[in-house]
């Protein structure tokens, strides 16, 4: 083999190895946006689940509940629905350096409410909050706590996370860089968010909420969030969107109260969440992680979270996995998923009609 080819091969191997090593991190910007949301009284950021860290947060930031950004922030929440993953969407588009907070990336990515906000005004107020509260000092003082949380996550979860499964199952290579960020003020919430910086690969972030007194972190949460990186783009395809809109709308209406309790407020979210949840079960099955707890996980999805069609969808994805010679990618199989969900609705309709005869 020529020397040039050997060098190229080595560089390729190094690139693959680097991509496979996902780093678990704490983000000052994530904590800043989370603690701002807690100080403003956002319910999803106000759960007392982090022990002494929660107490420290309350003690440090309670005096700033009348800070100029607080009424402004509450107002844009009320008007534009800023909360949950929308807060995290902003967080990953922030850079903190030399005592200043600034926006990075394309502002177009800050949608779902943020597009209606005067972002320059928000960042000015956010900088004032960051400075007035001496936020960086608070963040530095808790570095050992963050390090312990990261170590716990790495020991209990990352050993069960197999990144190569995603490429194999979906039939596509990930074009994104993956990151895991622990949100120490995010309680029992978890989200996947993205950003695209100029000249760099698209980045996908799994923001994993933290709480103490757990014997292990729930691996299904991380497995779930990274599935979104492959599932959500499928619905961005215009043809897929058109074929799924009718059934997706009916499924949303069918389970609307349960979905809205989880902040799933449109049919697109319901479709993506449905496919992701079914894929998580396939993942667990592929790695022999199906257990009594996994059965409970399935029952929880069906009975409490409103995804009554989950058994049918899991069976549908199993068919896909068994016919990869016919379906090279999940995108190729997408029409079958639409048919599966349509058939579920038809069966439920027939069952109801039979009961009313």
C-alpha positions as CSV (number, residue, x, y, z in Angstrom):
1,X,0.0,0.0,0.0
2,X,1.3,3.4,-0.9
3,X,2.4,5.8,1.9
4,X,-0.2,8.3,0.8
5,X,-3.0,5.7,1.0
6,X,-1.9,4.6,4.4
7,X,-2.0,8.2,5.7
8,X,-5.5,8.6,4.4
9,X,-6.6,5.4,6.0
10,X,-5.2,6.4,9.3
11,X,-6.8,9.8,9.1
12,X,-10.2,8.1,8.3
13,X,-9.8,5.8,11.3
14,X,-8.9,8.6,13.6
15,X,-12.0,10.5,12.3
16,X,-14.3,7.6,13.0
17,X,-12.8,7.0,16.4
18,X,-13.3,10.7,17.4
19,X,-16.9,10.6,16.1
20,X,-17.6,7.5,18.3
21,X,-16.3,9.1,21.5
22,X,-19.2,11.2,22.7
23,X,-18.2,13.5,25.5
24,X,-20.5,14.1,28.5
25,X,-20.4,17.8,29.5
26,X,-21.8,20.5,31.6
27,X,-22.6,23.8,29.9
28,X,-22.5,27.2,31.5
29,X,-25.0,28.4,28.9
30,X,-27.4,25.6,29.7
31,X,-27.2,26.3,33.4
32,X,-27.6,30.0,32.8
33,X,-30.8,29.6,30.8
34,X,-32.1,27.0,33.2
35,X,-31.5,29.0,36.3
36,X,-32.9,32.2,34.7
37,X,-36.0,30.1,33.9
38,X,-36.2,28.9,37.5
39,X,-35.7,32.4,38.9
40,X,-38.6,33.5,36.6
41,X,-40.8,30.8,38.0
42,X,-41.0,28.4,35.0
43,X,-42.5,25.3,36.4
44,X,-40.5,22.8,34.4
45,X,-37.2,24.4,35.7
46,X,-38.4,24.7,39.3
47,X,-38.4,21.1,40.6
48,X,-36.3,20.5,43.7
49,X,-34.5,17.4,42.6
50,X,-30.8,18.3,42.9
51,X,-30.4,18.3,46.7
52,X,-27.9,20.9,48.0
53,X,-27.4,22.3,44.5
54,X,-31.0,23.3,44.4
55,X,-30.7,24.9,47.8
56,X,-27.6,26.8,46.7
57,X,-29.4,27.9,43.5
58,X,-32.3,29.3,45.5
59,X,-30.1,31.0,48.0
60,X,-27.9,32.6,45.4
61,X,-30.5,33.8,42.9
62,X,-33.7,34.5,45.0
63,X,-32.5,38.1,45.6
64,X,-32.7,38.6,41.8
65,X,-36.4,37.7,41.2
66,X,-37.1,41.4,40.5
67,X,-34.2,41.7,38.1
68,X,-35.1,43.6,34.9
69,X,-34.9,40.5,32.7
70,X,-37.5,38.6,34.8
71,X,-40.7,40.4,33.9
72,X,-39.4,40.6,30.3
73,X,-38.8,36.9,30.2
74,X,-42.1,36.0,31.8
75,X,-43.8,38.2,29.2
76,X,-42.2,36.4,26.2
77,X,-43.1,33.1,27.7
78,X,-46.7,34.1,28.0
79,X,-46.8,35.5,24.5
80,X,-44.7,33.0,22.6
81,X,-44.7,29.8,24.6
82,X,-41.0,29.9,25.6
83,X,-40.2,26.9,27.8
84,X,-38.9,23.3,27.9
85,X,-36.8,22.6,24.7
86,X,-37.2,26.2,23.5
87,X,-35.1,27.4,26.4
88,X,-32.5,24.8,25.5
89,X,-32.6,25.8,21.9
90,X,-31.5,29.2,23.0
91,X,-28.9,27.8,25.4
92,X,-27.0,25.9,22.7
93,X,-26.9,29.1,20.6
94,X,-25.1,31.0,23.3
95,X,-21.4,31.4,23.8
96,X,-20.0,32.7,27.1
97,X,-16.4,34.1,27.0
98,X,-14.6,36.7,28.9
99,X,-17.6,37.6,31.0
100,X,-19.9,38.2,28.0
101,X,-22.8,36.2,26.6
102,X,-23.4,36.3,22.9
103,X,-25.5,34.6,20.2
104,X,-23.8,32.2,17.8
105,X,-25.0,30.4,14.8
106,X,-27.9,31.2,12.5
107,X,-30.7,33.1,14.1
108,X,-33.2,31.3,11.8
109,X,-32.6,28.2,14.0
110,X,-34.1,30.1,16.9
111,X,-37.7,29.5,15.9
112,X,-40.8,28.1,17.8
113,X,-41.4,31.5,19.4
114,X,-38.0,33.0,19.5
115,X,-38.4,34.4,16.0
116,X,-40.9,36.9,17.5
117,X,-38.5,38.1,20.2
118,X,-36.2,41.0,19.9
119,X,-33.0,38.9,20.3
120,X,-30.6,41.8,20.7
121,X,-32.7,43.2,23.6
122,X,-32.9,39.7,25.2
123,X,-29.1,39.2,25.0
124,X,-28.5,42.7,26.5
125,X,-30.8,41.8,29.5
126,X,-29.3,38.3,29.7
127,X,-25.8,39.8,30.0
128,X,-26.9,42.1,32.7
129,X,-28.4,39.1,34.6
130,X,-25.2,37.2,34.1
131,X,-23.1,40.1,35.4
132,X,-25.3,41.3,38.2
133,X,-25.8,37.8,39.7
134,X,-22.1,36.9,39.4
135,X,-23.2,33.8,37.6
136,X,-19.7,32.7,36.6
137,X,-18.6,32.6,40.2
138,X,-21.6,30.4,41.1
139,X,-20.8,28.1,38.2
140,X,-17.2,27.8,39.2
141,X,-18.0,27.1,42.8
142,X,-20.0,24.1,41.8
143,X,-17.4,22.5,39.4
144,X,-16.8,19.5,41.7
145,X,-20.6,18.8,41.9
146,X,-20.8,18.9,38.1
147,X,-17.8,16.6,37.7
148,X,-19.4,14.0,40.1
149,X,-22.6,14.1,38.1
150,X,-20.7,13.6,34.8
151,X,-18.7,10.7,36.2
152,X,-21.9,9.0,37.5
153,X,-23.5,9.4,34.0
154,X,-20.5,8.0,32.2
155,X,-20.3,5.0,34.5
156,X,-23.9,4.1,34.5
157,X,-25.2,5.1,31.1
158,X,-22.5,5.5,28.4
159,X,-21.6,1.8,28.6
160,X,-25.1,1.1,27.3
161,X,-25.1,3.6,24.5
162,X,-24.1,2.2,21.1
163,X,-23.8,4.9,18.5
164,X,-23.2,2.5,15.6
165,X,-26.7,1.1,16.1
166,X,-28.3,4.3,14.7
167,X,-26.5,4.2,11.4
168,X,-27.2,0.5,11.0
169,X,-30.9,0.7,11.9
170,X,-31.8,3.9,10.0
171,X,-29.6,3.0,7.0
172,X,-28.0,6.5,6.9
173,X,-24.8,7.9,8.2
174,X,-25.0,10.5,10.9
175,X,-23.8,13.8,9.4
176,X,-24.0,15.4,12.9
177,X,-21.7,15.7,15.8
178,X,-23.3,14.3,19.0
179,X,-23.0,15.9,22.4
180,X,-24.5,15.0,25.8
181,X,-25.0,17.8,28.2
182,X,-26.3,17.3,31.7
183,X,-28.8,20.0,32.7
184,X,-28.3,20.2,36.5
185,X,-31.3,22.6,36.8
186,X,-33.5,20.8,34.3
187,X,-35.0,18.2,36.8
188,X,-36.6,15.2,35.2
189,X,-36.9,16.8,31.7
190,X,-34.8,15.7,28.6
191,X,-34.6,17.2,25.2
192,X,-32.8,17.0,21.9
193,X,-31.8,20.3,20.2
194,X,-29.6,21.2,17.3
195,X,-27.4,23.9,15.9
196,X,-25.5,24.6,12.7
197,X,-22.4,26.8,13.0
198,X,-20.9,28.2,9.8
199,X,-18.2,25.9,8.4
200,X,-18.9,23.1,10.9
201,X,-21.0,19.9,10.9
202,X,-24.5,20.1,12.3
203,X,-24.5,19.4,16.0
204,X,-27.0,17.4,18.0
205,X,-27.3,17.9,21.7
206,X,-29.1,15.6,24.2
207,X,-29.9,17.7,27.2
208,X,-30.3,15.3,30.1
209,X,-32.0,16.4,33.3
210,X,-30.4,15.6,36.6
211,X,-31.8,14.4,39.9
212,X,-30.2,12.7,42.9
213,X,-31.1,9.5,44.7
214,X,-31.2,7.4,41.6
215,X,-29.3,4.1,41.6
216,X,-28.7,4.5,37.9
217,X,-29.4,7.0,35.2
218,X,-32.2,5.9,32.8
219,X,-30.4,4.8,29.7
220,X,-33.6,4.9,27.6
221,X,-33.6,8.7,27.9
222,X,-30.3,9.1,26.1
223,X,-31.2,6.4,23.6
224,X,-34.5,8.2,23.0
225,X,-33.0,11.6,22.4
226,X,-30.5,10.5,19.8
227,X,-33.1,8.7,17.9
228,X,-34.7,12.1,17.2
229,X,-31.6,13.1,15.2
230,X,-32.6,10.4,12.6
231,X,-36.4,10.4,12.9
232,X,-37.2,14.1,12.8
233,X,-35.5,14.8,9.5
234,X,-37.7,12.2,7.8
235,X,-40.8,14.2,8.5
236,X,-39.0,17.3,7.1
237,X,-39.2,15.6,3.7
238,X,-42.2,17.1,1.9
239,X,-43.4,13.8,0.5
240,X,-43.3,12.1,3.9
241,X,-45.0,15.1,5.5
242,X,-47.9,15.0,3.0
243,X,-48.4,11.2,3.5
244,X,-48.4,11.4,7.3
245,X,-50.4,14.6,7.8
246,X,-53.9,13.1,7.8
247,X,-53.1,10.1,10.1
248,X,-50.9,12.3,12.3
249,X,-53.7,14.8,12.8
250,X,-56.1,12.1,13.8
251,X,-53.7,10.5,16.2
252,X,-53.1,13.9,17.8
253,X,-56.8,14.4,18.2
254,X,-57.2,10.9,19.5
255,X,-54.9,11.5,22.4
256,X,-54.7,15.3,22.6
257,X,-55.1,15.7,26.4
258,X,-52.3,13.3,27.2
259,X,-50.1,14.7,24.5
260,X,-50.6,18.3,25.6
261,X,-49.7,17.4,29.2
262,X,-46.3,16.4,27.8
263,X,-46.0,19.7,25.7
264,X,-46.6,17.8,22.5
265,X,-48.9,20.3,20.9
266,X,-49.0,19.3,17.2
267,X,-49.3,16.2,15.1
268,X,-45.7,16.4,13.8
269,X,-44.3,16.0,17.3
270,X,-46.7,13.1,18.0
271,X,-45.5,11.3,14.9
272,X,-41.8,11.8,15.6
273,X,-42.3,10.8,19.3
274,X,-44.2,7.7,18.3
275,X,-41.5,6.5,15.9
276,X,-38.7,7.3,18.4
277,X,-40.4,5.4,21.2
278,X,-40.9,2.4,19.0
279,X,-37.2,2.5,17.9
280,X,-36.1,2.7,21.5
281,X,-37.8,-0.7,22.1
282,X,-36.1,-2.2,19.1
283,X,-32.8,-0.9,20.4
284,X,-33.3,-2.5,23.8
285,X,-34.3,-5.8,22.1
286,X,-31.3,-5.7,19.9
287,X,-28.9,-5.4,22.9
288,X,-30.8,-7.9,25.1
289,X,-31.8,-5.1,27.4
290,X,-35.5,-6.1,27.4
291,X,-36.5,-6.8,31.0
292,X,-39.3,-6.4,33.4
293,X,-38.5,-2.7,33.5
294,X,-38.7,-2.6,29.7
295,X,-42.2,-4.1,29.8
296,X,-43.2,-1.4,32.3
297,X,-41.7,1.1,29.9
298,X,-44.0,-0.1,27.1
299,X,-47.1,-0.1,29.4
300,X,-46.2,3.4,30.5
301,X,-46.1,4.6,26.9
302,X,-49.5,3.0,26.1
303,X,-51.5,3.6,29.3
304,X,-50.2,6.8,30.8
305,X,-48.5,8.8,27.9
306,X,-51.3,8.3,25.3
307,X,-49.3,6.3,22.7
308,X,-52.0,3.5,22.4
309,X,-50.7,2.5,19.0
310,X,-47.2,1.7,20.3
311,X,-47.6,-2.2,20.1
312,X,-48.6,-1.9,16.4
313,X,-45.8,0.5,15.6
314,X,-43.1,-1.7,17.3
315,X,-44.4,-4.6,15.3
316,X,-44.2,-2.4,12.1
317,X,-40.5,-1.5,12.8
318,X,-39.7,-5.1,13.5
319,X,-40.9,-5.9,10.0
320,X,-38.7,-3.2,8.7
321,X,-35.7,-4.6,10.6
322,X,-36.3,-8.0,9.2
323,X,-36.5,-6.8,5.5
324,X,-33.5,-4.6,5.2
325,X,-32.7,-6.2,1.8
326,X,-35.9,-4.6,0.6
327,X,-35.8,-1.4,2.6
328,X,-32.3,0.1,2.7
329,X,-33.3,3.0,4.9
330,X,-36.2,3.9,7.2
331,X,-37.0,6.6,4.8
332,X,-37.7,3.9,2.2
333,X,-40.1,2.3,4.7
334,X,-41.8,5.5,5.7
335,X,-45.0,4.8,3.6
336,X,-45.4,1.6,5.5
337,X,-45.3,3.4,8.8
338,X,-48.1,5.7,7.6
339,X,-50.1,2.6,6.5
340,X,-49.5,0.9,9.8
341,X,-50.8,3.9,11.8
342,X,-53.8,4.4,9.4
343,X,-54.7,0.7,9.9
344,X,-54.5,1.2,13.7
345,X,-57.1,4.1,13.4
346,X,-59.3,2.0,11.1
347,X,-59.3,-0.9,13.6
348,X,-60.1,1.4,16.5
349,X,-62.9,2.9,14.5
350,X,-64.3,-0.5,13.6
351,X,-64.0,-1.6,17.3
352,X,-66.0,1.4,18.4
353,X,-68.7,0.8,15.7
354,X,-69.1,-2.8,16.7
355,X,-69.6,-1.8,20.3
356,X,-72.3,0.7,19.3
357,X,-74.4,-1.7,17.2
